[in-house]
């Protein structure tokens, strides 16, 4: 148990300091390759499904999900078991690295700050290009406010999906649970689309991602509200709590607006609203109040709030770990 908590904290520090080295092998990229291979094996290469069999596609999508999750759990458990069996130090080191791979705080901050830097140095077109790397909407139609808003929304939503949720699963079950969560999240990212190919095949993956993120999303929002208390005059904990209570379900997903509403209230800006995808405008409700115009610095503010939310989460987890350890070894 002590070894697990040590590995967890070291993994958090590795991600915060180093992030994801792009040139090193990454388990999530390996998951993506496996998911892609299975997807092509089950659906074929033809993106246009001429003869639809909805029940078959739902079954195959669920089967892919079970295979990927089972394989991820088996490999993750084998790595954990045999490294700890060989040496406690090796086990801690490997679990810490895998835990860091499950987290994305520094990567999220780095990628969103590229949008800020692009706007500051090279203007709107560069900002559009930078934000296109982290969002799925059409960015060529965005004005500067739209680019900033998209970046802030990405930081807010991924504070749950990419930071707090994997922290929760890594704390509960080490890197094994963390890797399983990343597999679930990756399948949703690759298959959970409402289009001709994935409407039925990706439905199970999308629903299971909602299930796995349901509690972490709400924990993330509450932590963001709590973190806002210590963030100074640029942040409003009262506003975060108010907008969270009012707008946390202003999204098709039961989870996405949870942290977005807390961030919108904390920053006193309005997020979401209509967006264009593949040339088609999708109607979406607003999140937050238009208290003040959104500005470039809100990207920085969102990143600071994300880091503060993660830090508060880790502090609470370490306190809980201390209590558990004292009770266990008493």
N, C-alpha and C positions, 0 to 999 in steps of 0.2 A: 504493500500500500504506500509506504513512504517513497519507494522507488518510483511508483507511478506519479505521485505528486511532484517529485523532483523533475522527472522527465517532462511533465506538463508545463511547469514554470520555465524550464530551459527552452522548450519549444516555443513558448510565447515570446521569450526574449530573442530567439533566433529570427522569428518572423518580424518582430518589431525593428530589429537592427539590420538584418540582411535582406529579408523578403524572399522572393522567388528568383534565384539565379536563372536567367533565360537559357543558358547554355548547358545546364545540368539536366539529367533525366528527371521527369516529374511524373508522379503516379497518376495525376489527373489527366495528363496527355495520354498515358498508357490506357487509362479507362476510356478515353475518347476513341482511341483506335479500336478497342474491343467492341464498344457500342456501335461504331460505324460498320465494322465487319459483320456483326450480328444483324444490324438493320438491313444491310444490303442482302444478306443471306435470306432474311425473312420476307423482305418486300421486293427484292430485285433492284435493278438499276433504273428502270423506267419510272420517272417521277410522276407520270400521268397514269393514274389508276383507272383503266377503262371499265373493268368489271369489278364493282365494289362488293366486298363481302364484309360487312361491318363487324359481325360477330367474330369472324376469323381474324381480322386485324386487331380487334380488342384483345383476343386471346394471345396472339403472337406478341403484341406489345407487352402484355402482362408476363408472358414467358420470358421475353428478353430481360425485363426488370428483375425477375427472380434469378435468372442465370447470372446477371452482372452483380447483383447484391450478394448472392451466395459465393461467387468466385472471389469477390473483394473481401468478404469476411474470412473465407478460408485462407487466402494468401496472407491477409493481415494478421490473422491469429497465428499462422505458422511462423511468420517472421518474429512476432512478439514472443512466442513460446520458445523457439530454438535459440534466439539471441539471449534471452534471460537464462535459459538453461545452461548455455555456454559460459556466460559471465554477466553478473549484475551490472557491471560498468558498461559492457557492450549493449546490454538490453536497454539501459537508461539512455545511452547515446542514440541508438537507432530509434527508440520511441520518441525521443525529443525531436529528431530530424523529421520523422514522419508527422509528428504533431505540427511542426512548423509548416510542412507542406500543406496541411489541411487548412491553415489560416491564410488570410489574404489582406491583412490590415495595411501593411506597407505597400503592397502592390496596388491596392485600391487608392491609397493616398498618392502614390507616384503617378498612376495613370490619370487620375483626375487633375492633378497639378499640371500635367502636360497641357491640359485644356487652358488652364489659367495662364501658363507661360506663353502658349501660342497666341492667345488673345492680347497679352501684354506686348509681345515682341513683334508679331507678324500680322495681327489683325483678324478680321472676321473669318476669312476663308481658311486660314490656318486653324482657327478655333473650331470651325466646322469639321475639318479633317481630323483633328485630334479627338473630338467628342464622338465621331463616327466609329472610333475604335472601341468604345465602351458602351454604346447604346445601339438598339436595333431599329430605331426610327429613321425616317428620311432627314438627314441633317442639312442637305443643300438648300432647304426652304427656311431654315431657322435664322432669325435675326440674332443679335448678340445676347439679348435677354433669354431667348430660347436655348442658345448654346449653354449659357450659364445654368439655366434651370435644369437642363438635361443632365449636366455634370453633378449638380447638387442632388438631384433625385437618385442618380446612380450611387452616390456615396451613401445617401440615407437608406435606400433599399438594401444595398449590399452590406451595410453595417450589421444587418440581421443575417442575410444569407451567407456572407463570406467571412464574418468575424465572430459574432456572438453565437450563432448556431453551431459552428464547428467547435468553438470553445466549450459549449455545453456538452456536446457529444464526446469530445476528448476528455473532459473532466469526468464524465460518467463511466466511460469505457475505454479510455486510453486511445491510442492511435487506431486501434481496430474499429471502434465505433466512429471515430473521426473519418476514417477512410470510407466506411459504409455510407456515412452522410454525404461525403463528397461524390460518391458514385450516384446516389439518389439525385443530388442537385445537378450533376453533370448530365444525367439522362433527361431531366426536365429541360435543361438548357439546349440540348440537341434535338429532342423529340417533341417537346411540349408546345407545338405550334398549331394554330387553327388554320391549316391549309389543306390542300387536296391530299397530300401524301401522309400527313401526320394527324389529321383530324380524329381518327379512331385509333390508329397505331400508337400514338403518343399520349392518349388520354390517361392511361393507367399511370404512366410516369409522372404526368402533371399532377394528378390527384395525390399520389404518394408523396410528392414533394410538398404539397400543401399540408399533408398530415405531419411529416417530419419537421416542418417549419412552424407549425401552429403555435406551440408553446414558446419556442425560442424567439419568434417574432414579437410576441407580447412582452417577454422578458427584455428584449432589446429596447423596445419603446419605453418601458418603465425605467430602464437604466439610463437612457438618453435624457429623460426628464430629470432623473436624479443627478446626472452629471452636469446638467445645465445650472444647477444650484451653485456650482463652484467655478463657473466659467467667466464670471465678470459681467459687465454691463451690456456687452454685445449679445448676450444670450438671455432668454426669458424662460425660466422653469415654469412660471405661472402660465405663460402662453403655450408652452409645450404641452402641459397637462390639459389645458382647455381645448386646444385643437385636436389633441389625441382623443379626448372624450367625444368630440363632435365629428371628426372626419376620418376616423381610423378604418371605416368600412367603405370609403369612397374609391373603391377599386374592384374590378372583377375578381381578383384574387382575394381570399380572406386574410392574407398576410401582408401583401405588398404595402398597403397604406398605413400599417401600424407604425413603422419607424419613420416613414415619410411624413406622417402627420405630426409626430413628435419633433422632427427636425424643422418642419415648416413653422410650427409654433415657437420653437426655441429661437429661430432666426428671424421671426416676424416677417416672413415672406410667403407668397402664394406659389405652390407647386402644382404639377400635373396639368389638367386641362387637355383640350383636343391635341392630337398628334397625328402626323402623317406616316403611314407605313406602306411602302411599295406603291406610292402614288395615291393612296386612298386615305382620306381623313377619317380618323376614328374618334368618335365623341367620348370624352372622358370628363368626369366631374373634377372641379378644382379641389385642392387640399391646402388649407390655410387661408389666411386673410391677406388682401393686398395692402398691408399696412404701410409698406414702403417699397420703392422699386428694387428689384433684385439687382445685384452688382457683382462684378468679378470677384471681389474679396469674399463673397459668400461661399465660393468654392473652398477657400482657405478655412473659413469658419466651419464649414461642414466637416472638413478633414480633422480639425481640432476637436470637434464634438465627437466624431467617430473614435478618435484615439482616447478621449476622456471616457467615453462609454465603455470601451474595451478595458481600460485600466480599472474602472470601477468594478466591472465584472470579475476581473482577475483578483482584485483585492478581496471581494466577497467570497470568491471560490477558495482562495488561500485561507481565509478565516474559517470557512466551513471545513476545509481539509485539516486545519489545526485542531478544531473541535472533534472531528471524527477520529483523528489519530490519538488524541488524548483519551477519548472514551474507549477506543479499541485496545490501547496498550495499558489501560488503567489496571 
